Amino acid sequence: QVQLSESGGGLVQAGGSLRLSCAASGRPFASSNMGWFRQAPGKEREFVTLMLWSGTVTYYADSVKGRFTVSRDDAENTVYLQMNSLKPEDTAVYYCAVDPTYSGRNYAGYSYWGQGTQVTVSS
């Protein structure tokens, strides 16, 4: 079993930055595949970024490439999402998710989820 807790969301102006954190208890992130997803009002949950358990491979959705960066601190068992050059269309609830084996972009493949943190970007 694993429990996830996101933090770091808030209100920011377009062009600003935020750093989201996802802290885990139980299974270390180094032993699981980890993804970030987001869901805007009236829209389906969408893939943002993925980090494989090895930490050597990452993937980003085209909409965030060059602006978002995922990283992790194994000692703290925490994964970070650095979000720069934020746009109003980035407004959504952001979720972290982990799974021991799944490493795709379909949210249905992940077993464990955090409660989400709200990111609002004003224009």
Backbone bond lengths (Angstrom), bond angles and torsions (degrees), N, CA, C in turn:
res aa  C-N    CA-C-N  psi(-1)  N-CA   C-N-CA  omega(-1)  CA-C   N-CA-C  phi
1 Q - - - 1.453 - - 1.531 109.41 -
2 V 1.322 115.45 149.65 1.453 121.65 178.47 1.520 108.93 -142.96
3 Q 1.320 116.32 142.96 1.452 122.38 175.55 1.518 109.18 -119.21
4 L 1.334 116.59 136.58 1.456 123.19 -177.42 1.518 110.35 -119.11
5 S 1.328 115.87 146.26 1.450 121.26 179.47 1.526 109.79 -141.53
6 E 1.339 116.94 114.99 1.465 122.07 178.18 1.523 110.67 -90.28
7 S 1.328 114.98 152.55 1.451 121.42 174.53 1.520 109.01 -155.85
8 G 1.328 116.71 167.43 1.451 121.58 174.60 1.510 115.50 106.12
9 G 1.323 118.25 -5.14 1.452 120.42 178.77 1.523 111.52 -71.25
10 G 1.329 115.10 169.17 1.449 119.98 179.65 1.510 111.76 167.91
11 L 1.327 115.45 -166.27 1.457 123.20 179.79 1.520 109.17 -103.72
12 V 1.328 116.39 130.23 1.459 121.29 -178.06 1.525 109.17 -144.06
13 Q 1.327 116.53 150.32 1.458 121.19 176.32 1.522 110.96 -77.25
14 A 1.319 116.24 154.07 1.461 120.80 175.06 1.521 110.24 -53.90
15 G 1.333 115.55 135.86 1.454 121.63 -176.75 1.512 114.05 92.33
16 G 1.311 117.69 -10.26 1.448 122.32 -179.89 1.513 113.13 -84.02
17 S 1.342 115.59 -174.56 1.464 122.08 -175.50 1.518 111.47 -133.65
18 L 1.324 115.03 152.25 1.453 123.74 171.21 1.517 108.53 -142.41
19 R 1.333 116.68 153.60 1.455 121.39 171.72 1.511 109.29 -122.95
20 L 1.323 116.11 118.70 1.447 122.19 177.52 1.525 109.97 -92.71
21 S 1.327 115.85 146.70 1.454 121.98 177.84 1.518 109.53 -122.33
22 C 1.320 115.73 146.26 1.456 122.28 175.11 1.519 107.67 -132.62
23 A 1.319 116.55 106.89 1.458 122.44 -179.27 1.515 110.04 -99.91
24 A 1.328 115.94 139.09 1.456 121.62 -176.26 1.520 111.31 -118.97
25 S 1.314 115.35 144.89 1.451 122.73 167.64 1.519 108.01 -118.74
26 G 1.319 116.53 144.22 1.446 120.46 -175.25 1.515 110.79 99.38
27 R 1.323 116.64 -124.96 1.459 121.95 -178.92 1.517 111.19 -61.04
28 P 1.333 117.59 128.69 1.469 119.51 176.62 1.519 111.69 -65.28
29 F 1.342 116.56 147.03 1.455 120.51 176.48 1.516 111.84 -57.98
30 A 1.317 117.37 -31.25 1.458 121.47 -179.10 1.521 112.56 -64.00
31 S 1.318 117.73 -15.51 1.460 121.86 179.83 1.523 113.19 -105.09
32 S 1.326 117.35 4.27 1.459 121.45 -176.96 1.518 111.22 -136.16
33 N 1.323 115.80 152.51 1.457 121.39 169.77 1.528 108.50 -77.88
34 M 1.315 116.34 143.34 1.460 120.98 -172.90 1.519 111.20 -133.44
35 G 1.325 116.32 135.14 1.451 120.97 178.12 1.517 112.30 -131.71
36 W 1.328 115.45 154.50 1.460 123.50 169.66 1.524 108.60 -110.69
37 F 1.323 116.10 135.59 1.456 123.51 177.26 1.520 109.28 -129.75
38 R 1.330 116.23 163.66 1.456 119.80 175.79 1.521 109.62 -144.37
39 Q 1.325 115.17 154.70 1.452 121.04 179.75 1.523 109.57 -140.64
40 A 1.320 115.59 118.43 1.452 122.57 177.17 1.525 109.67 -93.37
41 P 1.343 117.77 158.14 1.460 120.17 179.73 1.518 112.11 -55.59
42 G 1.325 116.27 130.64 1.451 121.58 178.20 1.510 115.71 76.59
43 K 1.325 118.24 5.35 1.455 121.65 -178.16 1.528 111.31 -121.74
44 E 1.335 115.48 161.91 1.449 121.13 176.24 1.524 110.61 -75.85
45 R 1.318 115.80 155.24 1.456 121.03 175.90 1.529 108.98 -65.39
46 E 1.331 117.28 132.35 1.443 121.18 -175.59 1.523 112.31 -124.49
47 F 1.317 114.81 152.24 1.452 123.30 179.19 1.513 110.94 -71.17
48 V 1.333 116.28 139.72 1.457 122.26 176.81 1.528 111.09 -115.37
49 T 1.342 117.31 -56.15 1.455 120.71 -178.56 1.521 110.40 -157.40
50 L 1.334 115.75 159.19 1.460 123.55 -178.06 1.513 109.68 -137.02
51 M 1.334 116.54 140.09 1.454 123.28 170.71 1.521 108.26 -128.75
52 L 1.343 116.83 122.78 1.453 120.73 176.87 1.518 110.66 -71.12
53 W 1.329 115.74 160.89 1.468 120.50 -174.10 1.520 112.80 -57.44
54 S 1.341 117.04 -29.96 1.459 121.08 -179.01 1.525 112.24 -70.93
55 G 1.310 117.13 -21.13 1.447 122.09 -176.85 1.514 114.43 78.43
56 T 1.329 117.16 1.35 1.461 121.53 -175.88 1.525 113.42 -94.89
57 V 1.320 117.96 -12.23 1.459 122.29 -177.66 1.518 109.28 -128.22
58 T 1.317 115.89 127.80 1.460 121.84 174.99 1.519 109.57 -130.18
59 Y 1.329 116.64 156.23 1.447 122.30 178.53 1.524 108.60 -142.21
60 Y 1.331 115.59 141.29 1.453 121.41 -178.91 1.515 110.75 -125.68
61 A 1.327 116.06 143.05 1.450 120.26 171.03 1.523 109.42 -62.41
62 D 1.331 116.22 147.66 1.461 120.33 -178.27 1.529 112.32 -57.19
63 S 1.310 116.72 -32.18 1.452 121.09 -176.52 1.529 113.88 -67.93
64 V 1.349 117.75 -17.94 1.457 120.61 -176.98 1.521 113.40 -120.29
65 K 1.318 118.79 -2.75 1.462 121.50 179.82 1.526 111.00 -57.60
66 G 1.325 115.35 134.59 1.450 121.08 -179.87 1.505 113.91 85.38
67 R 1.331 118.11 -10.35 1.461 122.28 -179.19 1.530 112.55 -116.80
68 F 1.330 117.64 -36.01 1.462 122.55 -178.03 1.518 109.66 -107.56
69 T 1.333 117.20 146.18 1.453 123.21 177.50 1.520 109.73 -137.93
70 V 1.332 116.89 129.33 1.453 121.86 177.98 1.531 109.44 -101.79
71 S 1.318 117.15 141.36 1.456 122.63 178.41 1.521 108.51 -151.08
72 R 1.327 116.23 170.98 1.456 118.88 178.58 1.519 111.45 -146.17
73 D 1.325 114.75 156.73 1.458 123.76 176.09 1.521 106.09 -122.51
74 D 1.325 116.60 103.31 1.464 120.65 -175.79 1.529 111.97 -64.72
75 A 1.321 117.38 -35.11 1.454 120.62 179.96 1.526 111.29 -63.37
76 E 1.333 116.71 -35.40 1.455 121.67 179.23 1.524 112.13 -92.72
77 N 1.339 117.46 -6.52 1.461 122.56 -176.22 1.524 110.43 52.71
78 T 1.318 115.19 47.12 1.455 122.84 -175.03 1.523 110.35 -132.98
79 V 1.328 116.40 138.65 1.457 123.36 174.56 1.521 108.42 -112.00
80 Y 1.335 115.97 142.19 1.457 121.94 -177.21 1.516 110.95 -119.29
81 L 1.318 115.71 148.10 1.454 122.31 171.62 1.520 107.78 -124.47
82 Q 1.328 116.14 104.91 1.457 121.78 176.51 1.517 108.48 -84.31
83 M 1.320 116.87 123.50 1.457 123.22 -174.88 1.525 108.52 -118.92
84 N 1.329 116.44 112.40 1.458 122.73 -179.68 1.525 110.42 -115.75
85 S 1.323 115.64 162.88 1.471 122.07 178.32 1.522 111.28 49.50
86 L 1.310 116.02 48.86 1.457 121.10 -174.84 1.524 111.53 -65.41
87 K 1.327 114.50 145.02 1.456 123.35 -179.55 1.520 109.71 -119.58
88 P 1.333 118.00 156.02 1.469 119.62 177.11 1.528 112.97 -54.92
89 E 1.325 118.15 -33.47 1.454 120.63 179.26 1.525 113.55 -70.51
90 D 1.339 118.18 -7.42 1.456 121.52 173.06 1.526 112.25 -80.96
91 T 1.315 117.93 -7.55 1.456 121.87 -179.84 1.522 110.25 -60.80
92 A 1.337 116.16 123.75 1.460 121.49 -177.14 1.522 108.93 -178.57
93 V 1.324 115.46 170.21 1.456 121.36 166.16 1.521 107.27 -88.08
94 Y 1.322 116.64 127.40 1.459 122.17 -177.63 1.522 110.03 -103.31
95 Y 1.328 115.63 133.40 1.450 123.01 -178.25 1.526 110.75 -123.03
96 C 1.325 117.11 143.48 1.452 120.69 167.04 1.517 108.88 -103.86
97 A 1.320 116.05 152.02 1.455 122.35 -176.93 1.517 109.86 -148.29
98 V 1.330 116.60 148.17 1.463 121.72 178.32 1.514 110.26 -135.23
99 D 1.318 114.75 155.34 1.455 122.07 174.41 1.519 108.73 -154.05
100 P 1.347 117.63 141.84 1.474 119.47 -179.12 1.513 114.29 -65.38
101 T 1.343 117.96 -27.81 1.454 120.33 -173.28 1.523 114.50 -127.18
102 Y 1.331 119.18 -34.58 1.456 121.36 -176.17 1.523 110.87 -74.10
103 S 1.329 116.08 139.49 1.462 120.83 -177.91 1.519 112.32 -142.76
104 G 1.329 116.97 30.69 1.448 121.82 179.80 1.518 112.92 -100.11
105 R 1.338 116.11 -165.89 1.456 121.69 -177.22 1.525 113.24 -106.11
106 N 1.312 118.14 3.48 1.453 122.69 178.76 1.525 109.36 -86.92
107 Y 1.319 117.00 119.70 1.464 120.53 -176.82 1.521 112.70 -60.39
108 A 1.335 117.56 -26.75 1.457 121.11 -178.77 1.517 112.62 -67.73
109 G 1.328 118.53 -15.01 1.443 121.56 -178.77 1.517 115.30 -83.41
110 Y 1.327 117.38 -9.87 1.460 121.55 -176.34 1.518 111.59 -96.49
111 S 1.315 115.93 138.50 1.458 122.11 -172.43 1.523 114.06 -88.99
112 Y 1.330 117.49 -34.79 1.458 121.49 -172.27 1.517 110.55 -124.10
113 W 1.331 115.97 134.98 1.460 123.15 -175.23 1.515 112.06 -132.62
114 G 1.330 115.43 147.35 1.441 120.37 169.17 1.520 110.94 -82.94
115 Q 1.324 116.49 179.21 1.459 121.79 -178.32 1.518 113.18 -83.80
116 G 1.320 118.10 -13.61 1.447 122.07 177.95 1.516 113.02 94.60
117 T 1.331 115.38 155.07 1.457 122.05 176.00 1.531 108.68 -137.30
118 Q 1.324 116.45 135.28 1.460 121.88 -174.01 1.521 111.08 -81.41
119 V 1.330 115.96 130.28 1.458 123.41 172.34 1.523 107.88 -117.76
120 T 1.327 116.88 123.45 1.453 121.89 179.09 1.522 108.92 -124.79
121 V 1.325 116.59 124.47 1.459 122.65 -178.72 1.522 108.25 -114.33
122 S 1.304 116.95 119.40 1.451 122.21 -178.92 1.524 110.66 -92.00
123 S 1.337 116.25 152.90 1.456 122.04 179.59 1.510 111.28 -115.73
